[in-house]
């Protein structure tokens, strides 16, 4: 973690729509200085403000203070911020035990949500299927999986290892 020998106060942004609530962001500030957030896209700290991508921190009711040590652990665990799903062409194929076609993932960073699919060429590319699935706009079916399951599945489907590295 950068700047550990300082007077930063660290906070997690909590998403209470899950049981237990899911950590949805990492924030910090030093005294009365501007808030900063950890970007889950480039893994750097960025300020908030009128001329920045993120104008202000989340509402205080969704923020919980954490120690600098816990914040360092959260920052170091990049996979802890990413959700993975196995992608099936439809729910019937999932129920019939058909092998999924690929893996998709979501990184919900304060500056934007990035949904990606592992595509031809063995790379991650932007894809709307997670948004479409969560908003009932597709026949495709997603089943949430762990990072280890995503890695195993991509090894089986594409013969690649390290595809989930961030």
C-alpha positions as protocol buffer text, in pm:
chain_id: "A"
residue {
  index: 1
  type: UNK
  ca { x: 0 y: 0 z: 0 }
}
residue {
  index: 2
  type: UNK
  ca { x: 130 y: 344 z: -81 }
}
residue {
  index: 3
  type: UNK
  ca { x: 199 y: 609 z: 183 }
}
residue {
  index: 4
  type: UNK
  ca { x: 154 y: 377 z: 483 }
}
residue {
  index: 5
  type: UNK
  ca { x: 350 y: 601 z: 718 }
}
residue {
  index: 6
  type: UNK
  ca { x: 94 y: 880 z: 700 }
}
residue {
  index: 7
  type: UNK
  ca { x: -219 y: 1000 z: 873 }
}
residue {
  index: 8
  type: UNK
  ca { x: -472 y: 863 z: 623 }
}
residue {
  index: 9
  type: UNK
  ca { x: -806 y: 741 z: 749 }
}
residue {
  index: 10
  type: UNK
  ca { x: -937 y: 445 z: 546 }
}
residue {
  index: 11
  type: UNK
  ca { x: -1297 y: 348 z: 474 }
}
residue {
  index: 12
  type: UNK
  ca { x: -1472 y: 72 z: 287 }
}
residue {
  index: 13
  type: UNK
  ca { x: -1782 y: 137 z: 84 }
}
residue {
  index: 14
  type: UNK
  ca { x: -2032 y: -135 z: 165 }
}
residue {
  index: 15
  type: UNK
  ca { x: -2299 y: -276 z: -67 }
}
residue {
  index: 16
  type: UNK
  ca { x: -2578 y: -382 z: 167 }
}
residue {
  index: 17
  type: UNK
  ca { x: -2777 y: -564 z: -103 }
}
residue {
  index: 18
  type: UNK
  ca { x: -2583 y: -883 z: -23 }
}
residue {
  index: 19
  type: UNK
  ca { x: -2586 y: -1105 z: 284 }
}
residue {
  index: 20
  type: UNK
  ca { x: -2334 y: -1054 z: 428 }
}
residue {
  index: 21
  type: UNK
  ca { x: -2276 y: -703 z: 284 }
}
residue {
  index: 22
  type: UNK
  ca { x: -2007 y: -689 z: 16 }
}
residue {
  index: 23
  type: UNK
  ca { x: -1714 y: -446 z: 19 }
}
residue {
  index: 24
  type: UNK
  ca { x: -1766 y: -227 z: -287 }
}
residue {
  index: 25
  type: UNK
  ca { x: -1483 y: 26 z: -271 }
}
residue {
  index: 26
  type: UNK
  ca { x: -1182 y: 149 z: -75 }
}
residue {
  index: 27
  type: UNK
  ca { x: -1152 y: 518 z: 17 }
}
residue {
  index: 28
  type: UNK
  ca { x: -910 y: 731 z: 215 }
}
residue {
  index: 29
  type: UNK
  ca { x: -853 y: 1086 z: 331 }
}
residue {
  index: 30
  type: UNK
  ca { x: -599 y: 1274 z: 539 }
}
residue {
  index: 31
  type: UNK
  ca { x: -756 y: 1525 z: 775 }
}
residue {
  index: 32
  type: UNK
  ca { x: -970 y: 1771 z: 582 }
}
residue {
  index: 33
  type: UNK
  ca { x: -800 y: 1701 z: 248 }
}
residue {
  index: 34
  type: UNK
  ca { x: -996 y: 1567 z: -49 }
}
residue {
  index: 35
  type: UNK
  ca { x: -1111 y: 1207 z: -52 }
}
residue {
  index: 36
  type: UNK
  ca { x: -923 y: 954 z: -267 }
}
residue {
  index: 37
  type: UNK
  ca { x: -1048 y: 622 z: -401 }
}
residue {
  index: 38
  type: UNK
  ca { x: -869 y: 307 z: -509 }
}
residue {
  index: 39
  type: UNK
  ca { x: -936 y: 254 z: -878 }
}
residue {
  index: 40
  type: UNK
  ca { x: -1020 y: -110 z: -943 }
}
residue {
  index: 41
  type: UNK
  ca { x: -927 y: -54 z: -1307 }
}
residue {
  index: 42
  type: UNK
  ca { x: -569 y: 76 z: -1280 }
}
residue {
  index: 43
  type: UNK
  ca { x: -510 y: -6 z: -910 }
}
residue {
  index: 44
  type: UNK
  ca { x: -393 y: 347 z: -827 }
}
residue {
  index: 45
  type: UNK
  ca { x: -528 y: 607 z: -584 }
}
residue {
  index: 46
  type: UNK
  ca { x: -717 y: 899 z: -740 }
}
residue {
  index: 47
  type: UNK
  ca { x: -858 y: 1219 z: -588 }
}
residue {
  index: 48
  type: UNK
  ca { x: -1221 y: 1320 z: -596 }
}
residue {
  index: 49
  type: UNK
  ca { x: -1324 y: 1670 z: -689 }
}
residue {
  index: 50
  type: UNK
  ca { x: -1508 y: 1897 z: -926 }
}
residue {
  index: 51
  type: UNK
  ca { x: -1259 y: 1843 z: -1209 }
}
residue {
  index: 52
  type: UNK
  ca { x: -1216 y: 1468 z: -1151 }
}
residue {
  index: 53
  type: UNK
  ca { x: -1405 y: 1162 z: -1284 }
}
residue {
  index: 54
  type: UNK
  ca { x: -1549 y: 1098 z: -938 }
}
residue {
  index: 55
  type: UNK
  ca { x: -1691 y: 1417 z: -787 }
}
residue {
  index: 56
  type: UNK
  ca { x: -1742 y: 1305 z: -426 }
}
residue {
  index: 57
  type: UNK
  ca { x: -1725 y: 1001 z: -197 }
}
residue {
  index: 58
  type: UNK
  ca { x: -2027 y: 778 z: -133 }
}
residue {
  index: 59
  type: UNK
  ca { x: -2285 y: 866 z: 129 }
}
residue {
  index: 60
  type: UNK
  ca { x: -2154 y: 838 z: 485 }
}
residue {
  index: 61
  type: UNK
  ca { x: -2414 y: 570 z: 563 }
}
residue {
  index: 62
  type: UNK
  ca { x: -2241 y: 329 z: 323 }
}
residue {
  index: 63
  type: UNK
  ca { x: -1889 y: 393 z: 455 }
}
residue {
  index: 64
  type: UNK
  ca { x: -1724 y: 193 z: 734 }
}
residue {
  index: 65
  type: UNK
  ca { x: -1386 y: 284 z: 886 }
}
residue {
  index: 66
  type: UNK
  ca { x: -1108 y: 24 z: 862 }
}
residue {
  index: 67
  type: UNK
  ca { x: -753 y: 12 z: 991 }
}
residue {
  index: 68
  type: UNK
  ca { x: -459 y: 95 z: 766 }
}
residue {
  index: 69
  type: UNK
  ca { x: -352 y: -269 z: 792 }
}
residue {
  index: 70
  type: UNK
  ca { x: -691 y: -397 z: 677 }
}
residue {
  index: 71
  type: UNK
  ca { x: -696 y: -140 z: 397 }
}
residue {
  index: 72
  type: UNK
  ca { x: -352 y: -265 z: 286 }
}
residue {
  index: 73
  type: UNK
  ca { x: -484 y: -623 z: 278 }
}
residue {
  index: 74
  type: UNK
  ca { x: -787 y: -517 z: 72 }
}
residue {
  index: 75
  type: UNK
  ca { x: -571 y: -321 z: -171 }
}
residue {
  index: 76
  type: UNK
  ca { x: -331 y: -613 z: -217 }
}
residue {
  index: 77
  type: UNK
  ca { x: -611 y: -865 z: -283 }
}
residue {
  index: 78
  type: UNK
  ca { x: -708 y: -755 z: -634 }
}
residue {
  index: 79
  type: UNK
  ca { x: -920 y: -1065 z: -697 }
}
residue {
  index: 80
  type: UNK
  ca { x: -1133 y: -980 z: -396 }
}
residue {
  index: 81
  type: UNK
  ca { x: -1279 y: -690 z: -594 }
}
residue {
  index: 82
  type: UNK
  ca { x: -1377 y: -891 z: -903 }
}
residue {
  index: 83
  type: UNK
  ca { x: -1687 y: -1101 z: -966 }
}
residue {
  index: 84
  type: UNK
  ca { x: -1671 y: -1389 z: -1216 }
}
residue {
  index: 85
  type: UNK
  ca { x: -1947 y: -1583 z: -1389 }
}
residue {
  index: 86
  type: UNK
  ca { x: -1964 y: -1883 z: -1619 }
}
residue {
  index: 87
  type: UNK
  ca { x: -2157 y: -1783 z: -1934 }
}
residue {
  index: 88
  type: UNK
  ca { x: -2414 y: -2021 z: -2082 }
}
residue {
  index: 89
  type: UNK
  ca { x: -2610 y: -1955 z: -2400 }
}
residue {
  index: 90
  type: UNK
  ca { x: -2933 y: -1996 z: -2202 }
}
residue {
  index: 91
  type: UNK
  ca { x: -3066 y: -2133 z: -1874 }
}
residue {
  index: 92
  type: UNK
  ca { x: -3174 y: -2462 z: -2035 }
}
residue {
  index: 93
  type: UNK
  ca { x: -2812 y: -2539 z: -2130 }
}
residue {
  index: 94
  type: UNK
  ca { x: -2703 y: -2465 z: -1774 }
}
residue {
  index: 95
  type: UNK
  ca { x: -2972 y: -2698 z: -1633 }
}
residue {
  index: 96
  type: UNK
  ca { x: -2877 y: -2970 z: -1884 }
}
residue {
  index: 97
  type: UNK
  ca { x: -2514 y: -2956 z: -1771 }
}
residue {
  index: 98
  type: UNK
  ca { x: -2379 y: -2820 z: -2099 }
}
residue {
  index: 99
  type: UNK
  ca { x: -2031 y: -2670 z: -2064 }
}
residue {
  index: 100
  type: UNK
  ca { x: -2035 y: -2288 z: -2046 }
}
residue {
  index: 101
  type: UNK
  ca { x: -1906 y: -2099 z: -2349 }
}
residue {
  index: 102
  type: UNK
  ca { x: -1673 y: -1864 z: -2161 }
}
residue {
  index: 103
  type: UNK
  ca { x: -1615 y: -1663 z: -1845 }
}
residue {
  index: 104
  type: UNK
  ca { x: -1725 y: -1306 z: -1783 }
}
residue {
  index: 105
  type: UNK
  ca { x: -1623 y: -1069 z: -1505 }
}
residue {
  index: 106
  type: UNK
  ca { x: -1715 y: -738 z: -1347 }
}
residue {
  index: 107
  type: UNK
  ca { x: -1497 y: -478 z: -1177 }
}
residue {
  index: 108
  type: UNK
  ca { x: -1713 y: -213 z: -1009 }
}
residue {
  index: 109
  type: UNK
  ca { x: -1477 y: 79 z: -961 }
}
residue {
  index: 110
  type: UNK
  ca { x: -1589 y: 420 z: -835 }
}
residue {
  index: 111
  type: UNK
  ca { x: -1513 y: 580 z: -1173 }
}
residue {
  index: 112
  type: UNK
  ca { x: -1702 y: 318 z: -1376 }
}
residue {
  index: 113
  type: UNK
  ca { x: -1815 y: -42 z: -1398 }
}
residue {
  index: 114
  type: UNK
  ca { x: -1613 y: -261 z: -1634 }
}
residue {
  index: 115
  type: UNK
  ca { x: -1780 y: -577 z: -1762 }
}
residue {
  index: 116
  type: UNK
  ca { x: -1562 y: -807 z: -1971 }
}
residue {
  index: 117
  type: UNK
  ca { x: -1576 y: -1146 z: -2141 }
}
residue {
  index: 118
  type: UNK
  ca { x: -1283 y: -1374 z: -2218 }
}
residue {
  index: 119
  type: UNK
  ca { x: -1297 y: -1382 z: -2597 }
}
residue {
  index: 120
  type: UNK
  ca { x: -1131 y: -1522 z: -2909 }
}
residue {
  index: 121
  type: UNK
  ca { x: -763 y: -1435 z: -2905 }
}
residue {
  index: 122
  type: UNK
  ca { x: -748 y: -1527 z: -2536 }
}
residue {
  index: 123
  type: UNK
  ca { x: -801 y: -1180 z: -2401 }
}
residue {
  index: 124
  type: UNK
  ca { x: -1054 y: -987 z: -2196 }
}
residue {
  index: 125
  type: UNK
  ca { x: -1274 y: -748 z: -2391 }
}
residue {
  index: 126
  type: UNK
  ca { x: -1564 y: -521 z: -2293 }
}
residue {
  index: 127
  type: UNK
  ca { x: -1898 y: -703 z: -2310 }
}
residue {
  index: 128
  type: UNK
  ca { x: -2250 y: -602 z: -2195 }
}
residue {
  index: 129
  type: UNK
  ca { x: -2369 y: -952 z: -2098 }
}
residue {
  index: 130
  type: UNK
  ca { x: -2336 y: -899 z: -1719 }
}
residue {
  index: 131
  type: UNK
  ca { x: -2541 y: -579 z: -1736 }
}
residue {
  index: 132
  type: UNK
  ca { x: -2793 y: -740 z: -1968 }
}
residue {
  index: 133
  type: UNK
  ca { x: -2827 y: -1044 z: -1740 }
}
residue {
  index: 134
  type: UNK
  ca { x: -2867 y: -841 z: -1421 }
}
residue {
  index: 135
  type: UNK
  ca { x: -3131 y: -625 z: -1591 }
}
residue {
  index: 136
  type: UNK
  ca { x: -3324 y: -918 z: -1749 }
}
residue {
  index: 137
  type: UNK
  ca { x: -3235 y: -814 z: -2104 }
}
residue {
  index: 138
  type: UNK
  ca { x: -3086 y: -1136 z: -2236 }
}
residue {
  index: 139
  type: UNK
  ca { x: -3158 y: -1506 z: -2271 }
}
residue {
  index: 140
  type: UNK
  ca { x: -2800 y: -1584 z: -2173 }
}
residue {
  index: 141
  type: UNK
  ca { x: -2749 y: -1739 z: -1832 }
}
residue {
  index: 142
  type: UNK
  ca { x: -2474 y: -1656 z: -1580 }
}
residue {
  index: 143
  type: UNK
  ca { x: -2367 y: -1859 z: -1280 }
}
residue {
  index: 144
  type: UNK
  ca { x: -2137 y: -1684 z: -1032 }
}
residue {
  index: 145
  type: UNK
  ca { x: -1807 y: -1867 z: -982 }
}
residue {
  index: 146
  type: UNK
  ca { x: -1488 y: -1811 z: -783 }
}
residue {
  index: 147
  type: UNK
  ca { x: -1164 y: -1687 z: -936 }
}
residue {
  index: 148
  type: UNK
  ca { x: -1023 y: -2039 z: -902 }
}
residue {
  index: 149
  type: UNK
  ca { x: -1322 y: -2185 z: -1087 }
}
residue {
  index: 150
  type: UNK
  ca { x: -1284 y: -1916 z: -1356 }
}
residue {
  index: 151
  type: UNK
  ca { x: -916 y: -2002 z: -1399 }
}
residue {
  index: 152
  type: UNK
  ca { x: -992 y: -2377 z: -1419 }
}
residue {
  index: 153
  type: UNK
  ca { x: -1274 y: -2322 z: -1667 }
}
residue {
  index: 154
  type: UNK
  ca { x: -1062 y: -2103 z: -1896 }
}
residue {
  index: 155
  type: UNK
  ca { x: -784 y: -2360 z: -1882 }
}
residue {
  index: 156
  type: UNK
  ca { x: -1033 y: -2631 z: -1990 }
}
residue {
  index: 157
  type: UNK
  ca { x: -1206 y: -2419 z: -2257 }
}
residue {
  index: 158
  type: UNK
  ca { x: -907 y: -2233 z: -2402 }
}
residue {
  index: 159
  type: UNK
  ca { x: -598 y: -2409 z: -2274 }
}
residue {
  index: 160
  type: UNK
  ca { x: -464 y: -2092 z: -2110 }
}
residue {
  index: 161
  type: UNK
  ca { x: -337 y: -2030 z: -1760 }
}
residue {
  index: 162
  type: UNK
  ca { x: -313 y: -1700 z: -1580 }
}
residue {
  index: 163
  type: UNK
  ca { x: -616 y: -1559 z: -1761 }
}
residue {
  index: 164
  type: UNK
  ca { x: -758 y: -1417 z: -1439 }
}
residue {
  index: 165
  type: UNK
  ca { x: -440 y: -1232 z: -1341 }
}
residue {
  index: 166
  type: UNK
  ca { x: -496 y: -863 z: -1280 }
}
